[in-house]
Amino acid sequence: MFTIFFCQCRVCSLCMLLQSKVEQILYDALEVSFSFDQDIDEFWEYLKNELSTEEAKNAKITDEIEGLSREYVEDYSKLVNGIEGLSCSLELIESQACLAVMDFILLHVCRMSVSSMYSEHISAKFS
């Protein structure tokens, strides 16, 4: 069998697929007996068609990968913006809750002070 590598990674699924396809074509070529120039020309056309088909598949896969990469970047950006928005909303809610608690405490402190002052005033008036 033939060993042809298209890139140095030797792991890339696209390279492995392409390598497998080329090896299959070369293997098929060994089984063909070329008796006339016409046979060679026909086989050459066959190889060119196979190459065109594989290049078209490769271009389609590349387009899909680029599209998915763009979607990933856009979705990630939306996610980050959404998280930042939620964080701001949470901070606002927390600050409003703190203000509400402070208002509640101040209101009760003021009531207690007014009540205490009134009680002292009444006590002083009747004494």
C-alpha positions as CSV (number, residue, x, y, z in Angstrom):
1,M,0.0,0.0,0.0
2,F,1.1,3.6,-0.6
3,T,2.0,6.1,2.1
4,I,1.4,9.7,1.2
5,F,1.1,12.4,3.8
6,F,-0.4,15.8,3.0
7,C,0.5,17.6,6.2
8,Q,2.9,16.9,9.0
9,C,0.1,16.4,11.6
10,R,-0.7,12.9,10.4
11,V,-3.7,13.1,12.7
12,C,-5.9,15.6,10.8
13,S,-9.1,13.8,9.8
14,L,-9.3,15.7,6.5
15,C,-5.7,14.7,5.7
16,M,-6.4,11.1,6.6
17,L,-9.5,11.0,4.5
18,L,-7.7,12.6,1.5
19,Q,-4.8,10.2,2.0
20,S,-7.1,7.2,2.1
21,K,-8.9,8.4,-1.1
22,V,-5.6,8.9,-3.0
23,E,-4.3,5.5,-1.8
24,Q,-7.6,3.9,-3.1
25,I,-7.2,5.7,-6.4
26,L,-3.6,4.6,-6.8
27,Y,-4.5,1.0,-5.8
28,D,-7.3,1.0,-8.4
29,A,-4.8,2.3,-11.0
30,L,-2.5,-0.7,-10.4
31,E,-5.4,-3.0,-11.3
32,V,-6.0,-1.3,-14.6
33,S,-4.0,-2.6,-17.5
34,F,-3.2,0.2,-20.0
35,S,-3.3,-1.2,-23.5
36,F,-4.0,2.0,-25.4
37,D,-3.3,5.7,-25.0
38,Q,-7.1,6.1,-24.9
39,D,-7.2,4.0,-21.7
40,I,-4.6,6.3,-20.1
41,D,-6.5,9.4,-21.2
42,E,-9.7,8.1,-19.8
43,F,-8.0,7.2,-16.5
44,W,-6.4,10.6,-16.4
45,E,-9.8,12.2,-16.8
46,Y,-11.2,9.9,-14.1
47,L,-8.4,11.0,-11.8
48,K,-9.0,14.7,-12.6
49,N,-12.7,14.2,-11.9
50,E,-12.0,12.5,-8.6
51,L,-9.6,15.3,-7.6
52,S,-12.3,17.9,-8.5
53,T,-14.8,16.1,-6.5
54,E,-12.5,15.9,-3.4
55,E,-11.6,19.6,-3.8
56,A,-15.3,20.5,-3.9
57,K,-15.9,18.5,-0.7
58,N,-12.9,20.1,0.9
59,A,-14.2,23.6,0.0
60,K,-17.6,22.7,1.4
61,I,-16.1,21.5,4.6
62,T,-13.9,24.6,4.9
63,D,-16.9,26.8,4.4
64,E,-18.8,24.9,7.1
65,I,-15.9,25.2,9.5
66,E,-15.6,28.9,8.8
67,G,-19.4,29.4,9.3
68,L,-19.3,27.4,12.6
69,S,-16.3,29.4,13.7
70,R,-18.2,32.7,13.0
71,E,-21.3,31.4,14.8
72,Y,-19.1,30.4,17.8
73,V,-17.6,33.9,18.0
74,E,-20.9,35.6,17.7
75,D,-22.6,33.3,20.2
76,Y,-19.7,33.7,22.7
77,S,-19.9,37.5,22.4
78,K,-23.7,37.4,23.0
79,L,-23.1,35.2,26.0
80,V,-20.5,37.5,27.5
81,N,-22.8,40.5,26.9
82,G,-25.7,38.7,28.5
83,I,-23.7,37.7,31.5
84,E,-22.4,41.3,31.9
85,G,-26.0,42.5,31.7
86,L,-27.2,40.0,34.3
87,S,-24.3,41.0,36.6
88,C,-25.2,44.7,36.3
89,S,-28.9,43.8,37.0
90,L,-27.9,41.8,40.0
91,E,-25.7,44.6,41.4
92,L,-28.6,47.0,40.9
93,I,-31.0,44.7,42.7
94,E,-28.5,44.2,45.5
95,S,-28.0,48.0,45.9
96,Q,-31.7,48.6,45.9
97,A,-32.2,45.9,48.5
98,C,-29.5,47.5,50.7
99,L,-31.2,50.9,50.3
100,A,-34.5,49.4,51.2
101,V,-33.0,47.8,54.4
102,M,-31.3,51.1,55.3
103,D,-34.6,53.0,54.8
104,F,-36.4,50.5,57.0
105,I,-33.8,50.8,59.7
106,L,-33.8,54.6,59.6
107,L,-37.5,54.7,59.7
108,H,-37.7,52.5,62.8
109,V,-34.8,54.4,64.5
110,C,-36.6,57.7,63.8
111,R,-39.9,56.3,65.1
112,M,-38.2,55.0,68.2
113,S,-36.5,58.4,68.7
114,V,-39.7,60.4,68.1
115,S,-41.6,58.0,70.4
116,S,-38.9,58.3,73.1
117,M,-38.8,62.1,72.8
118,Y,-42.6,62.2,73.0
119,S,-42.6,60.0,76.1
120,E,-40.0,62.2,77.7
121,H,-41.9,65.3,76.8
122,I,-45.1,63.8,78.3
123,S,-43.3,62.6,81.4
124,A,-41.7,66.0,81.9
125,K,-45.0,67.8,81.4
126,F,-46.8,65.7,84.1
127,S,-44.0,65.8,86.6
